[in-house]
Amino acid sequence: MKKHIGIVLKRLPSQPDSFSVFDRHSGKIVCVVKDFDLAAGSLISYFVPSRGARRFVKNVKILDVPLSVARSDIFLLHHVLELCHYFLPACNISTETFDLVMHLYTSAKKLTTLLTKKIFLFKLLVSFGFYSDHAPFSLTTFSRISSESIDSLVSSSLHLEIERNIDKWLLLCVGAHPQFANFKTVQFLKKIGCYETI
């Protein structure tokens, strides 16, 4: 049996002992964990002896709890976890997205300004498959923000108009989800300066 690594996205209140987990190699899965409580955001290792929609996991170990991320911005952490829970399709492998979330865990101290948080969320939504359709900026600008590092974009002093367009695009993408009414962390977008009504 292969050891799996995953990030706990949330406890599923409708299913006892069940958690939405972003697995490095299996994508978003539902893990049933008996007699073990897991906090959202925990990085865990486990063995998965079963397949299917609900997987009964064994030998769960907590590898990391992102306390540094929670200390620097707990709202960003919860917003990222919620976006992953709602936007990632079940069992669809997305190592790019997983690596991006792990980047948040290891580089939280670099994501301190409103602009760095917006760019991070932009890259997260691009990793989910959102593209430039209906984007309020050119394809060239969209490609640049998608591909350049956050540090490089910030040091190049993005024009205020581009930042406002990032705000609009983030709101458009998040607001398009059919279960948007169930989101609990959408106020985070207002906290980072996205003021338009969704």
C-alpha positions in Angstrom: 0.0 0.0 0.0 1.3 3.4 -1.0 1.5 6.2 1.6 -0.5 9.3 0.6 0.0 13.0 1.5 -3.0 15.3 1.7 -4.3 18.6 3.0 -7.5 18.6 5.1 -9.9 21.0 3.5 -12.9 20.7 5.9 -14.9 18.3 8.0 -18.1 17.2 6.3 -20.9 17.8 8.8 -23.3 15.6 6.9 -21.1 12.5 7.1 -19.7 11.4 10.4 -15.9 11.0 10.6 -15.6 12.3 7.0 -13.2 15.0 5.8 -12.7 16.6 2.4 -9.0 16.1 1.7 -6.8 17.4 -1.1 -4.6 14.4 -1.9 -1.3 15.0 -3.7 -1.8 12.1 -6.1 -5.6 11.5 -6.1 -7.0 15.1 -6.1 -9.9 16.0 -3.8 -11.3 12.9 -2.0 -13.5 12.2 0.9 -11.6 10.4 3.7 -13.3 8.5 6.5 -11.1 8.7 9.6 -12.3 6.8 12.6 -11.5 8.0 16.1 -9.2 10.8 15.0 -10.0 14.5 14.8 -8.4 16.6 12.1 -8.1 20.4 11.9 -8.7 22.1 8.6 -5.4 22.9 7.0 -3.5 20.0 8.5 -1.0 18.3 6.3 -1.4 14.6 6.9 0.0 11.2 5.7 -2.2 8.1 5.5 -2.7 4.8 3.7 -5.8 4.3 1.5 -6.7 0.6 1.3 -10.1 1.4 -0.4 -11.1 3.1 -3.6 -14.3 4.9 -4.5 -16.1 8.1 -3.5 -15.5 7.6 0.2 -12.1 6.2 1.3 -11.5 4.6 4.7 -8.0 5.7 5.5 -5.6 4.1 8.0 -2.4 5.1 9.9 -3.2 8.8 9.8 -0.3 11.0 10.9 -0.3 14.8 11.2 2.9 16.1 9.4 2.3 19.8 9.8 -0.3 22.3 11.1 0.2 25.6 9.3 0.5 27.7 12.4 2.8 30.3 10.7 0.1 30.8 7.9 -2.6 31.0 10.5 -0.6 33.6 12.5 0.2 35.7 9.4 -3.3 35.6 7.9 -5.8 33.0 9.1 -8.5 34.4 6.8 -6.3 33.8 3.7 -5.7 30.2 4.8 -9.4 29.5 5.3 -10.3 31.2 2.1 -7.8 29.1 0.1 -9.0 25.9 1.8 -12.6 26.8 1.0 -11.9 27.6 -2.6 -10.1 24.2 -3.0 -13.0 22.4 -1.4 -15.6 24.0 -3.7 -13.7 24.4 -6.9 -11.5 21.2 -7.2 -13.4 18.4 -8.9 -13.5 15.1 -7.1 -10.6 12.7 -7.8 -9.0 15.0 -10.4 -5.3 15.1 -9.9 -3.9 18.7 -9.8 -0.3 18.7 -8.6 0.1 22.3 -9.8 -2.6 23.4 -7.4 -1.3 21.2 -4.6 2.2 22.7 -5.0 0.8 26.2 -5.0 -1.1 25.6 -1.7 2.2 24.1 -0.3 3.9 27.3 -1.4 1.5 29.2 0.8 2.5 26.9 3.7 6.2 27.5 3.2 6.1 31.1 2.1 3.3 32.7 4.1 5.6 35.5 5.3 6.1 36.7 1.7 2.3 37.1 1.2 1.9 40.0 3.5 0.6 42.8 1.2 -2.9 43.0 -0.3 -1.3 42.7 -3.8 0.6 39.6 -3.0 -2.5 37.9 -1.7 -4.5 38.9 -4.8 -1.8 37.6 -7.1 -1.7 34.3 -5.1 -5.5 33.9 -5.4 -5.3 34.7 -9.1 -2.7 32.0 -9.6 -4.8 29.6 -7.5 -7.9 30.2 -9.7 -5.8 29.8 -12.9 -4.6 26.4 -11.5 -8.3 25.4 -11.1 -8.8 26.0 -14.8 -10.1 29.5 -15.0 -8.8 31.4 -18.0 -9.0 34.8 -19.6 -12.6 34.5 -20.8 -14.4 37.6 -19.6 -11.2 38.9 -18.1 -11.1 42.7 -18.0 -7.5 42.7 -19.3 -5.6 41.6 -22.4 -4.4 38.0 -23.0 -0.8 39.2 -22.7 -1.4 40.7 -19.3 -3.3 37.6 -18.2 -0.5 35.3 -19.3 2.1 37.5 -17.6 0.3 37.4 -14.2 -0.3 33.6 -14.6 3.4 32.8 -15.4 5.6 35.3 -13.6 6.5 34.7 -10.0 4.7 36.7 -7.3 8.0 38.4 -6.3 8.7 39.5 -9.9 5.2 40.9 -10.4 5.3 42.9 -7.2 8.8 44.2 -7.8 7.7 45.4 -11.3 5.0 47.6 -9.6 1.9 46.5 -11.4 -0.3 49.4 -12.6 -3.2 50.2 -10.3 -5.6 49.6 -13.2 -4.2 46.0 -13.5 -4.7 45.4 -9.8 -8.3 46.6 -10.1 -8.9 44.3 -13.0 -7.5 41.4 -10.9 -10.1 42.3 -8.3 -12.9 42.2 -10.8 -11.6 38.9 -12.2 -11.4 37.3 -8.8 -14.9 38.4 -7.9 -16.2 37.1 -11.3 -14.6 33.7 -10.9 -15.6 33.1 -7.2 -19.1 34.5 -7.7 -19.7 32.1 -10.7 -19.7 29.0 -8.5 -23.2 27.4 -8.2 -22.8 27.0 -4.5 -21.5 30.4 -3.9 -24.2 31.1 -1.3 -22.6 28.4 0.9 -19.2 30.1 1.0 -18.2 31.3 4.4 -15.0 33.1 3.7 -16.0 35.4 0.8 -15.6 38.4 3.0 -11.9 37.9 2.7 -12.1 39.3 -0.8 -13.4 42.6 0.6 -10.7 42.5 3.3 -8.0 42.5 0.5 -9.7 45.3 -1.4 -12.1 43.7 -3.8 -15.1 45.9 -3.1 -17.5 45.4 -6.0 -20.7 43.4 -5.3 -20.5 39.8 -6.4 
